[in-house]
Amino acid sequence: MDRDYEGFKQSIYDQTGINLSLYKEAQMKRRLIALRDKRSFGTFSDYFRALKIDPELLLEFLDRMTINVSEFYRNPARWDVLEKKIIPLLLEDRSSLKVWSAACSTGEEPYSLSMMLSDYKNNVSRFSILATDLDQQVLEQAKKGFYFEKAIKDVPSDKKVRHTTKEELGIRVSDTLKKHVTFKKQNLLSDRFESDFDLIVCRNVMIYFTEEAKTVLYQKFSKALRKGGVLFVGSTEQIFNPGLYDLESVEPFFYRKLS
């Protein structure tokens, strides 16, 4: 057993509440060794001592472990299904929607959701989007709503015109989109979830967790949905036994709460 790394995991848990044992060890350890070596620390013990006293090192560590890769309308075909099939399904018995973008990174996903729902003006009387992430630094970036233009390459052209403004160095999302989104720091693995969501979007995150951690998270997501609510997962994260979590598949990568 690598006592240096095991001690580091325990120290990180004691200090931050982040349980590295719930992430796939080979991937996480490789990523953290690269980060430790980049900063010229010989052991994880030395690295942790530095993290405790250097806020910038701690932010870098959090950024590395949360894999902040995102873009607007990521995997456009899935968003087309969401817009044309899932949202109408959710609106069959209500006109307001409560949505959660879990592990939202720098905000592209919740703002994409805000674009989509803003254009359902005749059907959606109001909607709110909770956007959460473990990394406070990316949340602060998300709140600004500024992105390089390549981030919106998959956004339908009419939505680009309505909801973004071109600036010298990139684009900025409209204040109208921002007003529907609330950003909040959250540890998916340890924090309590809100409830009665109509739609939960958690994509391209579960692949980093162990099978045990995934089971716990799917149970928590299911409990956080109202009856008939939908969980939307990433294109490599199909749930093979949704019934174990009181869910049923309604479209590939979309799962509806049964009761």
N, C-alpha and C positions, 0 to 999 in steps of 0.2 A: 504493500500500500504506500502511496506517495504521501507521507505525513505532512510535508510542507504544503502541498495543495489542499489536503483535507483540513489542515489547520486554518488555511486561508478561507476556505468555504465557511467554516464555523465562525471565524472572526467577522467576515462580511455579514453573515446572518445576525450576529450579535449587534453589529454596528448599524445595519440598515434594514434588517428584516427581510432581505432578499435571500431566498434559499436556492443556492446554485445547484444543489443536489437534484432539483426538479427539472433541470435542463439536461439535454443530452450531453453526457460528460465529454466525449471525444471532441465534439464541435466546440463546446464552451472552453474546455481546457486549452485546445489549440489556439483559440482566439485570444485567450488571456495570457498565454505564454508569449505570443507575439507582441502583445501590448507591454507586458513586463519587460521583455528583452529590449523593446524599442526605447524604454525609459532607463535601460542599463541597470536594472536591479538583478542581483544574482539569485535571489530566492523570493518566493511569494511572501515570506515573513517580512523581508525588507520592504517589499512593495506595499504591503498592507500598512506598515508603520508610516510610510510616506503618504498613503491615501488619507490617513487620519488627520494629517496636519496641512495637507495641500488641497484646497477645494477644487482647483483646476484639474488635478489628477483624478479626483473622485468623479467629477463631471465627465472626464474622458472615459473613465472606466464604465460609467453608466451608459454613455453613448455607444460604446463598443458592444456591450452585452445586449442592447435593445435593438440592434440592427435597423437603423433608421433609413429604410429604402422605401420610397413611396412615389406615387404620381396620381394625377387626376384620372378618374375612370380607368383604373388599372384593370387589364383584361376586359376590354370594351364589350365583348359578347356577353359576359356575365352581367354587366350593368344594363345591357339592353333587356335581358330577362327580368332583372329587378324592376326596371321602369314599366315594361309592358305587361308583365304577368304577376309579379309579387306585390307591387304597390296596389294595383287594383284589387287583389285578393284581400289585402289588409284593410282596404277602404269599404269593403262590402257592408260592414256593420258599424262604421264610425267615420267621422270626418276629421278627427284630430289624431296625430301620431306622436308617439314617444319613441325616440330612436337613440341607440347607443353605438358609437364607433369606438370599439375597444382596441387598445394599442394603436392609437391614431397617428403616431409619429409626428411629422411636421404639418399635419392638417389637411393634406390633399383629399383624404377620404371623407372627413366630415363636411368639408366645403363642397365636394362632389354631391353628397347627399342633400345638402342645402340647395344646390342648384336644381337638382331633380325635383325635390318637393316644392320648391318655389314655383315651378312651372305647372304644378297641379292645382292652379288657383281655383278652378271651379269645383274641385273635389276635396281639397284639404283646407279646412277652416283655420287650423293652426298646427304647428309642429315644433318640436324641440329636439335638439341633438346634443346628447352628452358625449364629449370626446375626451378619452382618458389615455394616459401613457405613464410609464414608470419614470421617464426622463423629463425632469422639469425644464431643462434647457431647450429641448425640442418643442415643448409646449409653449414656451415664451416665443419661440420662432413662429409657431403656428398662429399665435394670436395676431401677429403682424399682418398675415395674409399676403405676403409678397413672395413671388416665385419667379424662377427663370422661365422663359417662354416655352422651353421644351417640355416643362411639366404638364402643360395643357394640350399637348399634341393630340390626345385622344378625346378631348372634349368636343361634342357636337358644335359646329360653327355658330349656330344660332345662340347657344348657351354662352359661348365665349363673348359674343357681342353684348348680350344682356347682363352678364354677371362679372365681367372682368374689365379692367382698364389698363391700357398699355402705358408703360412708363419707360424711361430711358434705358434702364438695365433689365427690365422684365415686365411682369404683369402683377396687378394687385386685385384681389377679390373685392367685391362691393361690400359696403357696410350693411346692406340688406341681407347678404348671405351671413355675415358675421353675427348679426343680432340673434340668429336662431341657434348658434353654437355656443356651448359652455365647455371650456377646457378645464380639466381637473387631473391632478396627479393621482395615480392609482397603481397598486401592485396587484395584478390579476390573481396571483397565486395565494396571497394572504389577506387581502382586504375584502370586506363585505361588499356585495353587489346591491344596487338599487333593484326595484322590482317593477312589474307591470309594463315592461317594454313591449312595443309592437314589433320592433325590428332591432336585432342586434347584429352588427357587422364586425366579425373578427377574422381577418384574412392574413394568411402568410405569417402567422405567429406560432400556431400550434406545432408546426414542424420542428421547432427548437426544443420542445418539451418531451419528457419521458412519457411512456404510455400511461403510467400511474398518474402523472400530473394532468395529462389530457382527460382521463376519466373524471377526475375531480372537477376540472374546468367545464366539461360538457354538462355535468350535473348542476354546477352553479349557474351556467348560462340558461339551462332549461328552467330552473327555478325563477330566474330573473325575467322570463317571458310571461306575458299574459296568455291565457288559453287562445290558441289561434295565431299567436305571434310567431315570427320567423327568425331563425338563425341563419346567417349568410357567412359561409366559410370560404377559404381560399381554394384555388384550383388544384392544389396537391394535398388537400386536407379532407377528403371525403370521409364521412362517418359511416362505417360499414354496418353498425348495429344501432341505428337511431332509436329503436324501440326501448333499448336499455335506459335511455334518458327521457322517456316520454315524448319522443319526437318521431315524426314521419317525414320521408323525403317527398317534396312537392315538385322539385326540379333538381337537376344535378347541382349540388353544393348549397341548396336551400332546404331547410328543415323546419317544419311547423310543429308547434307545441300542441299536444293532443288534449291535455286536460289541465 
